[in-house]
Amino acid sequence: MDYTIQAGFCAECAHALVRPTNKGTIYLRCGLAARDERFPRYPRLPVLSCPGFQPMVASDRPR
């Protein structure tokens, strides 16, 4: 399944960290949460707006 469809802004954000499990589940963790408590570590998806959103550059996109 393509997680980007259900993730909203997180799918395109430079701060999103993809965390797969051994059972095949994929979690998206917000990298901003480590230094700013306004951001949840594991946001409820889909994220439709976010003040910390920063678009990924082409070299950061998963292949």
C-alpha positions in Angstrom: 0.0 0.0 0.0 1.2 3.5 -0.8 1.5 5.3 2.6 1.7 8.7 0.9 -2.0 8.6 0.1 -3.0 8.4 3.7 -0.3 10.5 5.3 -1.2 13.9 4.0 1.5 16.6 4.5 3.8 14.2 6.3 4.3 12.2 3.1 6.0 15.2 1.5 7.7 16.7 4.6 11.4 16.9 5.1 10.9 16.3 8.9 9.0 13.1 8.5 10.8 9.9 9.5 9.6 6.6 8.1 9.7 3.8 10.8 8.8 0.4 9.4 8.2 -2.6 11.7 9.2 -6.2 11.3 5.5 -7.0 10.8 5.1 -4.7 7.8 3.5 -1.7 9.5 4.8 1.7 8.6 4.8 4.6 11.1 5.6 8.2 10.3 7.4 10.0 13.1 7.8 13.8 13.2 11.4 14.8 13.5 10.4 18.2 14.9 8.9 16.6 17.9 12.4 15.9 19.4 13.0 19.6 19.8 9.6 21.3 19.8 6.8 20.0 22.0 4.1 21.6 19.8 4.5 18.7 17.4 3.3 15.2 18.2 5.9 12.5 17.8 3.4 10.3 15.9 0.8 12.6 14.4 -2.7 11.4 13.7 -2.9 10.9 9.9 -3.7 12.3 7.5 -2.1 15.6 8.4 -3.9 18.3 6.5 -2.0 21.3 7.8 1.2 21.8 9.8 3.1 25.0 10.8 6.4 23.0 10.6 5.8 21.6 7.1 8.9 21.9 4.9 8.8 20.2 1.5 11.4 17.5 0.8 14.0 18.2 -1.8 14.2 15.7 -4.7 17.3 13.9 -3.3 15.4 13.1 0.0 12.5 11.4 -1.6 12.2 7.6 -1.2 12.7 5.6 -4.4 
